[in-house]
Amino acid sequence: MEQLFLTESDLDSILKKLPEVRIGVVGDVCLDLYWFADMKLSTLSRETPHYNLPVVTERWAPGAAGNVVQNLSALGLAQVEILSIVGNDWRGNLLDTGFRDLGLPTDSLIRDGSRVTPAYIKPNRMGISDLVYEDPRIDFVNYEPISRETEQQVIETLMAMAGRVDILAVSDQLPWGVVTGRVRRALEDFGKQGLKIVVDSRDQIHTYRNVIIKPNEYESAAALGRQVGCTVENYIPIAGELTKLTGAPVVVTLGALGSVWADGHDTGFAPSVPAAGPIDIVGAGDTFLSAFCAAAATGCCIGQAAAFANLASGVTVKKIHQTGTATPEEIRAKRQEQTT
């Protein structure tokens, strides 16, 4: 088993080539919305026996596949495109605005009036102390599959996008989302034809073939019907078995430990940079996917791409109460932490 640390020369090579990279993102965008309520201002309702949540700050950002897009944009690539579905609602309008503000095209953002735009709304309470308490999340999601017409539009848009990019990043996050069985088969066909495709899927990672998959430790073990402790020794063979199953390389993220990979010939481990103090892991997987795809598109090996993605994720977990992005300068600084 190879243990890989990204050298300064390797990092320089990746960063130098990033401005030439073209990436298409396919999958489920959602709106991440944070509400911060100052409970010192709360008053008792006259009509109900409840204190209100006085929101004093509101912050939003593209989430899920949208966060992958946001992270890719922060890396300064030549081209980033997003293929997803949004509804004709205020959440879809905000996402459209967010992508345009990033200078990204929204031609492949399909509008479907029968769908709601997915959103994760996170109310947070603040008080006298420094403690910030997060209430249960409020979710907007769809509970039925996309229509046959919308599915065909996705496939046709995917076919056009595949001819314009160096690599496809797939963020398959929702049970009734963009990636249907037909869309997945189309992706696998492009993989057979030689297009680099990297897939992150919350529930369906075990169903993909001929594409690189990027599960976390839970998803990779579940794909094989296992429950094991999160150690490098446990997950190196799991990555190897998944490679045999999918017919393509596999990279498994192991949280604070880093990531392991297998490509049918070699296996390896890329350790992460320890993160001291408070961390927020929300969106770290999106950062890893985006950074891994960007590095892989420069032509580096799978281990170097994984090590680069570890550095990027190490940046974003330190950004509290936000999904966060990692710039080339922040990634370079994170590598310096690894060497000191």
BATI-785574 format. One record per residue (C-alpha): residue in one letter; x, y, z. Coordinates in Angstrom, 2 decimals, always signed. Layout:
<a,<X,Y,Z>>
...
This chain:
<m,<+0.00,+0.00,+0.00>>
<e,<+1.32,+3.40,-1.02>>
<q,<+1.04,+6.33,+1.40>>
<l,<+1.01,+9.54,-0.56>>
<f,<+1.79,+13.09,+0.50>>
<l,<+1.46,+15.77,-2.15>>
<t,<+4.87,+17.33,-2.81>>
<e,<+5.24,+21.04,-3.46>>
<s,<+6.18,+20.22,-7.04>>
<d,<+3.04,+18.07,-7.47>>
<l,<+0.87,+20.84,-6.05>>
<d,<+2.48,+23.46,-8.28>>
<s,<+1.85,+21.28,-11.33>>
<i,<-1.85,+20.84,-10.48>>
<l,<-2.43,+24.50,-9.66>>
<k,<-0.68,+25.64,-12.83>>
<k,<-2.99,+23.53,-15.02>>
<l,<-6.28,+24.34,-13.27>>
<p,<-7.02,+27.44,-15.40>>
<e,<-7.22,+25.14,-18.46>>
<v,<-9.69,+22.64,-16.96>>
<r,<-13.33,+22.34,-18.12>>
<i,<-15.76,+20.51,-15.83>>
<g,<-19.45,+19.73,-16.08>>
<v,<-21.48,+19.08,-12.92>>
<v,<-24.54,+16.82,-13.11>>
<g,<-26.91,+16.24,-10.22>>
<d,<-29.12,+17.67,-7.51>>
<v,<-28.72,+21.33,-6.65>>
<c,<-30.33,+22.66,-3.51>>
<l,<-30.43,+25.91,-1.61>>
<d,<-28.57,+26.00,+1.71>>
<l,<-30.22,+28.68,+3.85>>
<y,<-29.03,+29.69,+7.31>>
<w,<-31.25,+31.69,+9.66>>
<f,<-29.67,+33.11,+12.83>>
<a,<-32.17,+34.10,+15.55>>
<d,<-31.10,+36.30,+18.48>>
<m,<-33.12,+34.87,+21.37>>
<k,<-32.34,+37.92,+23.50>>
<l,<-34.90,+39.71,+21.29>>
<s,<-37.53,+36.98,+21.54>>
<t,<-40.98,+37.82,+22.86>>
<l,<-43.93,+35.71,+23.97>>
<s,<-46.71,+35.55,+21.40>>
<r,<-50.05,+36.98,+22.51>>
<e,<-51.93,+34.41,+20.44>>
<t,<-49.96,+31.22,+21.21>>
<p,<-47.87,+29.99,+24.16>>
<h,<-44.62,+30.24,+22.19>>
<y,<-41.61,+32.53,+22.02>>
<n,<-40.70,+33.63,+18.50>>
<l,<-37.38,+33.15,+16.68>>
<p,<-36.24,+36.70,+15.81>>
<v,<-34.04,+36.21,+12.74>>
<v,<-31.36,+38.91,+12.61>>
<t,<-29.09,+37.36,+9.98>>
<e,<-29.89,+35.33,+6.87>>
<r,<-27.25,+33.66,+4.69>>
<w,<-27.70,+31.41,+1.68>>
<a,<-25.54,+29.55,-0.80>>
<p,<-25.88,+26.84,-3.46>>
<g,<-25.81,+23.40,-1.83>>
<a,<-25.25,+19.75,-2.88>>
<a,<-24.35,+19.83,-6.61>>
<g,<-24.58,+23.63,-6.33>>
<n,<-21.86,+23.55,-3.70>>
<v,<-19.71,+21.43,-6.01>>
<v,<-20.14,+24.15,-8.64>>
<q,<-19.30,+26.85,-6.11>>
<n,<-16.13,+25.00,-5.09>>
<l,<-15.06,+24.47,-8.71>>
<s,<-15.59,+28.15,-9.41>>
<a,<-13.32,+29.06,-6.47>>
<l,<-10.52,+27.02,-8.07>>
<g,<-10.41,+29.34,-11.09>>
<l,<-11.13,+26.81,-13.83>>
<a,<-11.56,+27.64,-17.51>>
<q,<-15.16,+26.42,-17.59>>
<v,<-17.76,+25.14,-15.12>>
<e,<-21.28,+24.08,-16.16>>
<i,<-24.21,+22.81,-14.11>>
<l,<-26.91,+20.39,-15.31>>
<s,<-29.73,+20.16,-12.80>>
<i,<-33.45,+20.71,-12.28>>
<v,<-35.09,+23.52,-10.32>>
<g,<-38.71,+24.57,-9.88>>
<n,<-40.37,+27.85,-10.78>>
<d,<-40.12,+29.14,-7.21>>
<w,<-38.13,+31.61,-5.15>>
<r,<-35.53,+29.00,-4.26>>
<g,<-34.89,+28.25,-7.93>>
<n,<-34.64,+31.96,-8.64>>
<l,<-32.07,+32.40,-5.88>>
<l,<-29.96,+29.53,-7.22>>
<d,<-30.12,+30.93,-10.74>>
<t,<-28.98,+34.28,-9.37>>
<g,<-26.20,+32.65,-7.36>>
<f,<-24.77,+30.85,-10.38>>
<r,<-24.96,+33.99,-12.49>>
<d,<-23.18,+35.94,-9.75>>
<l,<-20.38,+33.38,-10.03>>
<g,<-20.19,+34.14,-13.74>>
<l,<-21.46,+30.69,-14.69>>
<p,<-23.91,+29.79,-17.48>>
<t,<-27.35,+28.57,-16.46>>
<d,<-28.44,+27.29,-19.88>>
<s,<-28.37,+23.71,-18.55>>
<l,<-30.39,+24.53,-15.43>>
<i,<-33.71,+22.92,-16.37>>
<r,<-36.90,+24.56,-15.06>>
<d,<-39.78,+22.24,-14.20>>
<g,<-42.89,+23.87,-12.78>>
<s,<-44.12,+20.57,-11.35>>
<r,<-41.08,+20.30,-9.06>>
<v,<-39.99,+22.15,-5.94>>
<t,<-36.44,+23.41,-5.79>>
<p,<-34.71,+21.39,-3.04>>
<a,<-33.61,+23.40,-0.02>>
<y,<-32.12,+22.77,+3.39>>
<i,<-33.04,+25.54,+5.82>>
<k,<-31.05,+25.60,+9.04>>
<p,<-32.42,+27.76,+11.90>>
<n,<-29.78,+28.67,+14.48>>
<r,<-30.42,+30.21,+17.90>>
<m,<-28.03,+32.62,+19.61>>
<g,<-28.30,+33.90,+23.16>>
<i,<-26.27,+35.48,+25.94>>
<s,<-23.41,+32.97,+25.77>>
<d,<-21.29,+32.18,+22.72>>
<l,<-23.22,+28.95,+22.15>>
<v,<-25.03,+28.68,+18.80>>
<y,<-27.77,+26.03,+18.82>>
<e,<-29.05,+24.58,+15.54>>
<d,<-32.73,+23.61,+15.42>>
<p,<-33.97,+20.66,+13.31>>
<r,<-33.46,+21.35,+9.61>>
<i,<-36.40,+22.37,+7.40>>
<d,<-36.28,+20.48,+4.09>>
<f,<-37.92,+21.15,+0.73>>
<v,<-37.60,+17.99,-1.40>>
<n,<-39.53,+16.11,-4.08>>
<y,<-41.22,+12.79,-3.33>>
<e,<-41.93,+11.62,-6.86>>
<p,<-39.64,+10.91,-9.83>>
<i,<-39.10,+13.44,-12.58>>
<s,<-41.37,+13.16,-15.59>>
<r,<-40.34,+11.24,-18.71>>
<e,<-40.23,+14.53,-20.61>>
<t,<-37.90,+16.17,-18.09>>
<e,<-35.75,+13.02,-17.97>>
<q,<-35.33,+13.15,-21.75>>
<q,<-34.35,+16.80,-21.50>>
<v,<-31.71,+15.88,-18.92>>
<i,<-30.26,+13.17,-21.18>>
<e,<-30.16,+15.42,-24.24>>
<t,<-28.51,+18.22,-22.25>>
<l,<-26.02,+15.70,-20.80>>
<m,<-25.07,+14.50,-24.29>>
<a,<-24.31,+18.06,-25.37>>
<m,<-22.37,+18.85,-22.18>>
<a,<-20.22,+15.71,-22.45>>
<g,<-18.72,+17.03,-25.66>>
<r,<-17.63,+20.30,-24.07>>
<v,<-15.84,+19.20,-20.88>>
<d,<-12.78,+17.26,-19.73>>
<i,<-14.55,+15.52,-16.85>>
<l,<-18.02,+15.15,-15.35>>
<a,<-18.66,+15.46,-11.61>>
<v,<-21.90,+13.73,-10.59>>
<s,<-23.63,+14.66,-7.34>>
<d,<-26.47,+12.14,-6.92>>
<q,<-27.97,+13.19,-3.60>>
<l,<-31.76,+12.81,-3.68>>
<p,<-33.93,+9.68,-4.02>>
<w,<-36.21,+11.40,-6.56>>
<g,<-33.63,+13.63,-8.18>>
<v,<-31.86,+14.25,-11.47>>
<v,<-30.03,+10.92,-11.81>>
<t,<-32.63,+8.35,-12.82>>
<g,<-31.83,+4.85,-14.06>>
<r,<-31.74,+6.07,-17.66>>
<v,<-29.49,+9.02,-16.78>>
<r,<-27.15,+6.67,-14.88>>
<r,<-26.91,+4.35,-17.89>>
<a,<-26.10,+7.33,-20.11>>
<l,<-23.30,+8.29,-17.73>>
<e,<-21.96,+4.73,-17.76>>
<d,<-21.97,+4.75,-21.58>>
<f,<-19.88,+7.93,-21.59>>
<g,<-17.55,+6.25,-19.10>>
<k,<-17.12,+3.29,-21.45>>
<q,<-16.28,+5.71,-24.25>>
<g,<-13.41,+7.16,-22.21>>
<l,<-14.87,+10.31,-20.65>>
<k,<-13.68,+10.74,-17.06>>
<i,<-16.67,+10.69,-14.71>>
<v,<-16.55,+10.86,-10.91>>
<v,<-19.71,+10.03,-8.95>>
<d,<-20.74,+10.92,-5.41>>
<s,<-24.03,+9.23,-4.52>>
<r,<-25.72,+9.16,-1.13>>
<d,<-27.80,+6.01,-1.68>>
<q,<-26.98,+4.48,-5.08>>
<i,<-23.18,+4.32,-5.21>>
<h,<-23.26,+0.51,-5.53>>
<t,<-25.28,+0.70,-8.76>>
<y,<-22.73,+2.59,-10.86>>
<r,<-20.41,+0.90,-13.35>>
<n,<-17.49,+2.10,-15.51>>
<v,<-17.16,+5.41,-13.66>>
<i,<-14.97,+6.48,-10.74>>
<i,<-16.99,+6.42,-7.53>>
<k,<-16.27,+8.51,-4.43>>
<p,<-18.19,+7.11,-1.44>>
<n,<-17.45,+7.97,+2.17>>
<e,<-16.67,+5.25,+4.71>>
<y,<-20.34,+4.57,+5.55>>
<e,<-21.49,+4.47,+1.91>>
<s,<-18.64,+2.23,+0.77>>
<a,<-19.16,-0.33,+3.53>>
<a,<-22.95,-0.28,+3.04>>
<a,<-22.46,-0.92,-0.69>>
<l,<-20.91,-4.27,+0.27>>
<g,<-23.34,-5.00,+3.10>>
<r,<-20.74,-4.38,+5.81>>
<q,<-20.25,-2.47,+9.03>>
<v,<-16.61,-1.95,+9.98>>
<g,<-14.55,+0.44,+12.04>>
<c,<-13.15,+3.49,+10.28>>
<t,<-9.51,+2.50,+9.85>>
<v,<-7.25,+2.58,+6.82>>
<e,<-6.63,-1.16,+7.20>>
<n,<-10.37,-1.89,+6.99>>
<y,<-11.07,+0.32,+4.00>>
<i,<-8.16,-0.48,+1.68>>
<p,<-9.69,-3.93,+0.88>>
<i,<-13.17,-2.37,+0.63>>
<a,<-11.91,+0.04,-2.01>>
<g,<-10.34,-2.91,-3.84>>
<e,<-13.58,-4.90,-3.82>>
<l,<-15.58,-1.91,-5.06>>
<t,<-13.14,-1.48,-7.93>>
<k,<-13.80,-5.08,-9.01>>
<l,<-17.54,-4.46,-8.71>>
<t,<-17.63,-1.21,-10.70>>
<g,<-14.86,-1.90,-13.21>>
<a,<-13.30,+1.51,-12.50>>
<p,<-11.12,+3.23,-9.87>>
<v,<-12.56,+3.98,-6.43>>
<v,<-11.63,+6.60,-3.86>>
<v,<-13.11,+6.35,-0.35>>
<t,<-13.08,+9.32,+2.02>>
<l,<-12.43,+8.52,+5.68>>
<g,<-13.21,+11.83,+7.36>>
<a,<-10.38,+13.12,+9.51>>
<l,<-8.12,+10.22,+8.50>>
<g,<-7.94,+11.17,+4.81>>
<s,<-8.81,+8.93,+1.86>>
<v,<-7.91,+5.56,+0.36>>
<w,<-8.07,+4.50,-3.27>>
<a,<-7.82,+1.48,-5.54>>
<d,<-7.56,+1.34,-9.32>>
<g,<-7.38,-2.39,-10.02>>
<h,<-3.58,-2.41,-9.89>>
<d,<-2.54,-0.38,-6.86>>
<t,<-4.04,+0.75,-3.58>>
<g,<-3.02,+3.72,-1.50>>
<f,<-3.74,+6.08,+1.36>>
<a,<-3.55,+9.87,+1.40>>
<p,<-3.61,+11.22,+4.97>>
<s,<-5.38,+14.46,+5.79>>
<v,<-4.01,+17.46,+7.66>>
<p,<-5.26,+17.34,+11.29>>
<a,<-7.80,+20.12,+11.96>>
<a,<-7.60,+21.60,+15.46>>
<g,<-10.40,+23.49,+17.14>>
<p,<-14.03,+23.71,+16.01>>
<i,<-14.88,+22.24,+12.63>>
<d,<-18.00,+22.05,+10.45>>
<i,<-18.02,+19.03,+8.14>>
<v,<-21.14,+20.11,+6.20>>
<g,<-20.17,+20.30,+2.53>>
<a,<-16.75,+18.70,+2.98>>
<g,<-17.73,+15.85,+0.65>>
<d,<-18.74,+18.35,-2.03>>
<t,<-15.37,+20.06,-1.68>>
<f,<-13.56,+16.74,-1.99>>
<l,<-15.52,+15.82,-5.13>>
<s,<-14.86,+19.15,-6.80>>
<a,<-11.15,+19.27,-5.93>>
<f,<-10.63,+15.62,-6.87>>
<c,<-12.26,+16.16,-10.28>>
<a,<-10.30,+19.34,-10.92>>
<a,<-7.00,+17.66,-10.08>>
<a,<-7.84,+14.50,-12.05>>
<a,<-8.63,+16.65,-15.09>>
<t,<-5.05,+18.01,-15.03>>
<g,<-3.74,+14.48,-15.71>>
<c,<-2.31,+13.65,-12.29>>
<c,<-2.67,+10.16,-10.82>>
<i,<-5.60,+9.14,-8.59>>
<g,<-3.47,+9.30,-5.43>>
<q,<-2.34,+12.86,-6.17>>
<a,<-5.93,+13.90,-6.92>>
<a,<-7.05,+12.39,-3.60>>
<a,<-4.27,+14.15,-1.70>>
<f,<-5.18,+17.46,-3.35>>
<a,<-8.85,+16.94,-2.45>>
<n,<-7.89,+16.19,+1.18>>
<l,<-6.17,+19.58,+1.37>>
<a,<-9.21,+21.37,-0.07>>
<s,<-11.57,+19.62,+2.38>>
<g,<-9.21,+20.53,+5.21>>
<v,<-9.78,+24.17,+4.31>>
<t,<-13.57,+24.07,+4.23>>
<v,<-14.13,+22.14,+7.48>>
<k,<-12.68,+25.14,+9.30>>
<k,<-15.40,+27.41,+7.88>>
<i,<-18.14,+27.26,+10.49>>
<h,<-21.88,+27.52,+9.70>>
<q,<-21.28,+27.54,+5.95>>
<t,<-20.57,+24.99,+3.26>>
<g,<-17.46,+26.92,+2.24>>
<t,<-14.99,+26.80,-0.64>>
<a,<-11.22,+26.40,-0.96>>
<t,<-9.15,+28.68,-3.18>>
<p,<-5.74,+27.70,-4.63>>
<e,<-4.07,+30.04,-2.12>>
<e,<-5.88,+28.42,+0.82>>
<i,<-4.99,+24.94,-0.45>>
<r,<-1.32,+25.91,-0.72>>
<a,<-1.42,+27.26,+2.84>>
<k,<-3.03,+24.03,+4.06>>
<r,<-0.22,+22.00,+2.52>>
<q,<+2.28,+24.15,+4.44>>
<e,<+0.53,+23.04,+7.64>>
<q,<+1.13,+19.42,+6.59>>
<t,<+4.88,+20.00,+6.31>>
<t,<+5.34,+21.91,+9.59>>
